[in-house]
């Protein structure tokens, strides 16, 4: 498959800390360096990192 444009990546099974509370297991979809989805499905062909047991902190 040839893909043009930014790389699509996903972090699966991540707890997300937004500075005030923790949101349980969700997916984070990235297009290049931008977050393009939170908690939705992971696109076909995305590079997936399983973050089970990890917490993503927002800045």
DRENPA-3360 file (N, C-alpha, C; in nm, 2 decimals, always signed):
BEGIN
1 = XXXXXXXX = +0.08/-0.12/+0.00/+0.00/+0.00/+0.00/+0.09/+0.12/+0.00 ~ +0.06/+0.21/-0.09/+0.14/+0.34/-0.09/+0.05/+0.45/-0.03 ~ +0.10/+0.51/+0.07/+0.03/+0.62/+0.14/+0.09/+0.75/+0.12 ~ +0.01/+0.85/+0.08/+0.06/+0.98/+0.07/+0.01/+1.07/+0.18 ~ +0.08/+1.17/+0.23/+0.04/+1.25/+0.34/+0.10/+1.20/+0.47 ~ +0.05/+1.25/+0.58/+0.12/+1.22/+0.71/+0.10/+1.07/+0.75 ~ +0.19/+1.02/+0.82/+0.18/+0.88/+0.87/+0.07/+0.88/+0.97 ~ -0.01/+0.77/+0.97/-0.12/+0.75/+1.06/-0.07/+0.65/+1.17;
9 = XXXXXXXX = -0.08/+0.69/+1.29/-0.04/+0.61/+1.40/-0.15/+0.60/+1.51 ~ -0.15/+0.50/+1.59/-0.25/+0.50/+1.70/-0.18/+0.44/+1.83 ~ -0.22/+0.50/+1.94/-0.18/+0.45/+2.07/-0.31/+0.38/+2.12 ~ -0.31/+0.25/+2.14/-0.42/+0.18/+2.19/-0.42/+0.15/+2.34 ~ -0.53/+0.14/+2.40/-0.54/+0.10/+2.54/-0.47/+0.19/+2.64 ~ -0.47/+0.32/+2.61/-0.40/+0.42/+2.69/-0.50/+0.48/+2.79 ~ -0.46/+0.50/+2.91/-0.53/+0.59/+3.00/-0.48/+0.73/+2.97 ~ -0.57/+0.82/+2.98/-0.54/+0.96/+2.94/-0.56/+1.05/+3.06;
17 = XXXXXXXX = -0.45/+1.12/+3.10/-0.46/+1.22/+3.21/-0.46/+1.36/+3.15 ~ -0.57/+1.43/+3.17/-0.59/+1.57/+3.11/-0.55/+1.68/+3.20 ~ -0.48/+1.65/+3.31/-0.44/+1.75/+3.41/-0.53/+1.76/+3.53 ~ -0.65/+1.70/+3.52/-0.75/+1.70/+3.63/-0.80/+1.56/+3.66 ~ -0.82/+1.48/+3.56/-0.87/+1.34/+3.58/-0.81/+1.25/+3.48 ~ -0.83/+1.12/+3.51/-0.78/+1.01/+3.43/-0.90/+0.95/+3.35 ~ -0.89/+0.94/+3.22/-0.99/+0.87/+3.14/-0.94/+0.73/+3.11 ~ -1.02/+0.63/+3.14/-0.98/+0.49/+3.12/-0.96/+0.46/+2.98;
25 = XXXXXXXX = -0.90/+0.34/+2.96/-0.85/+0.29/+2.83/-0.92/+0.34/+2.70 ~ -0.85/+0.41/+2.62/-0.90/+0.47/+2.50/-0.79/+0.46/+2.39 ~ -0.83/+0.49/+2.27/-0.73/+0.50/+2.17/-0.70/+0.64/+2.13 ~ -0.58/+0.67/+2.09/-0.54/+0.80/+2.04/-0.49/+0.79/+1.90 ~ -0.55/+0.86/+1.80/-0.51/+0.84/+1.66/-0.43/+0.97/+1.63 ~ -0.32/+0.95/+1.57/-0.23/+1.06/+1.53/-0.21/+1.06/+1.38 ~ -0.22/+1.18/+1.32/-0.18/+1.20/+1.18/-0.06/+1.29/+1.18 ~ +0.05/+1.23/+1.15/+0.18/+1.30/+1.16/+0.20/+1.33/+1.31;
33 = XXXXXXXX = +0.21/+1.46/+1.35/+0.23/+1.50/+1.49/+0.10/+1.55/+1.55 ~ -0.01/+1.54/+1.48/-0.14/+1.60/+1.53/-0.23/+1.49/+1.58 ~ -0.30/+1.51/+1.69/-0.40/+1.42/+1.74/-0.53/+1.44/+1.65 ~ -0.57/+1.33/+1.59/-0.69/+1.35/+1.50/-0.81/+1.27/+1.55 ~ -0.79/+1.19/+1.65/-0.90/+1.12/+1.71/-0.87/+1.07/+1.85 ~ -0.98/+1.06/+1.93/-0.96/+1.02/+2.07/-1.08/+0.93/+2.10 ~ -1.05/+0.81/+2.14/-1.15/+0.72/+2.18/-1.23/+0.64/+2.07 ~ -1.20/+0.68/+1.95/-1.28/+0.61/+1.84/-1.20/+0.49/+1.78;
41 = XXXXXXXX = -1.25/+0.45/+1.67/-1.18/+0.33/+1.60/-1.04/+0.37/+1.55 ~ -0.96/+0.27/+1.54/-0.83/+0.28/+1.49/-0.83/+0.26/+1.34 ~ -0.79/+0.35/+1.25/-0.80/+0.33/+1.11/-0.72/+0.21/+1.06 ~ -0.77/+0.15/+0.95/-0.70/+0.04/+0.89/-0.56/+0.09/+0.84 ~ -0.46/+0.01/+0.86/-0.33/+0.04/+0.81/-0.25/+0.13/+0.90 ~ -0.30/+0.17/+1.02/-0.23/+0.25/+1.11/-0.12/+0.17/+1.18 ~ -0.01/+0.24/+1.21/+0.09/+0.17/+1.30/+0.04/+0.19/+1.44 ~ +0.03/+0.07/+1.51/-0.04/+0.07/+1.65/+0.07/+0.04/+1.76;
49 = XXXXXXXX = +0.06/+0.12/+1.86/+0.14/+0.10/+1.98/+0.05/+0.06/+2.09 ~ +0.06/-0.06/+2.15/-0.02/-0.10/+2.26/+0.03/-0.04/+2.39 ~ -0.04/+0.05/+2.46/+0.00/+0.12/+2.58/-0.07/+0.06/+2.70 ~ -0.11/-0.06/+2.69/-0.18/-0.13/+2.81/-0.10/-0.11/+2.93 ~ -0.16/-0.05/+3.04/-0.10/-0.03/+3.16/-0.03/+0.11/+3.17 ~ -0.02/+0.18/+3.06/+0.04/+0.31/+3.06/-0.06/+0.43/+3.06 ~ -0.01/+0.54/+3.09/-0.09/+0.67/+3.10/-0.03/+0.77/+3.01 ~ -0.11/+0.83/+2.92/-0.07/+0.94/+2.84/-0.10/+1.07/+2.91;
57 = XXX = -0.01/+1.16/+2.92/-0.04/+1.29/+2.99/-0.04/+1.40/+2.88 ~ -0.14/+1.48/+2.89/-0.15/+1.59/+2.80/-0.08/+1.71/+2.85 ~ -0.03/+1.80/+2.77/+0.04/+1.92/+2.81/-0.03/+2.04/+2.77;
% end
